[in-house]
Amino acid sequence: MQNEQGDLGETIFKLAISRDYVFRPRDLGEKWPVSDFYVELTTSVQKLYFIVQVKSSRRGYSNGRLRITAPKAKINALKNYNAPTYLAGVDVSNERVYLVPVNKSLRQNISTLDTSFELTPGNLRLLARDVRNYWRGSNMQQYKRNYNHLF
């Protein structure tokens, strides 16, 4: 039952993130221990992307927050990617997806997720801007120009 719920949650996430053709999600498969999706921004010439871990739930809400289970070790490992990283909480009963950035280390497991950033068309545009701003500030083009290949 747990695998089916997780699979359903990932399918709902993939539909929600790709609905307006702004993002192209790619499922990383079960062999990736920390991340579930690599997601590219399609409206950019450069290949801008972010990494997502998806947590699915049928447990409802507590004080307006989605009840999920996310181990701190996985979230802390997700934070260590050199890319924008997000945790997606999926309410599989209502097919709603919420996204939060993973940008700091946790001291404890996550049991609820903020629901203020639901993947709606307007919020997808804000997410695209967030991803563009991250990569704009990374100075990746300067790094690539100065990179000396070893072969």
Secondary structure, 3 states (H helix, E strand, C coil): CHHHHHHHHHHHHHHHHHCCCCEEEEECCCCCCCCCEEEEECCCCCCCEEEEEEEEECCCEECCEEEEEECHHHHHHHHCCCCCEEEEEEECCCCEEEEEECCCCCCCCEEEECCCCECCHHHHHHHHHHHHHHHHCCCHHHHHHHCCCCC
